[in-house]
């Protein structure tokens, strides 16, 4: 349940929707944005921004920009953290996929896939 709240807030914080995020910042209350079928509140947006900065920004960037040269595989063989703004591909994924990636890691969706993306299900 906590991860669901985290993800709702995180998505509300602007994942994959930088343009929307910029527009939403100028609005006093949450607009028609939903996550997993539920309306997102402006309070969740605030919480999401804080959670993002504390737990995600170290890899995905303070401004959602991702790691430098994020399309090029690292020497370790793993991929860098992609941007969560409109220049990345996060926004292509469904709410449920984003929830699962964050709760269980990418290995939950792609068996045997090695990734630096942690699973936050235990948080
Ligand atoms: C230690 C670094 C690190 C942290 C911290 C981190 N991530 Fe990631 N994340 C990654 C990497 C690396 C990838 C790319 C995975 C791959 O392709 O192997 C990724 C991928 C993702 C994806 C899939 C994006 C896409 O475009 O397919 C989502 C969603 C995601 N992360 C969400 C989060 C959220 C939400 C948080 C914070 C709660 C977070 N990440 C924290 C490293 C991190």
Boltz pocket constraint, residues with backbone or C-beta under 6 A from the ligand:
constraints:
  - pocket:
      binder: B
      contacts: [[A, 10], [A, 51], [A, 52], [A, 55], [A, 56], [A, 57], [A, 58], [A, 59], [A, 60], [A, 78], [A, 79], [A, 80], [A, 81], [A, 82], [A, 83], [A, 88], [A, 89], [A, 90], [A, 91], [A, 93], [A, 97], [A, 98], [A, 101], [A, 102], [A, 106], [A, 114], [A, 115], [A, 116], [A, 117], [A, 118], [A, 120]]
      max_distance: 6.0
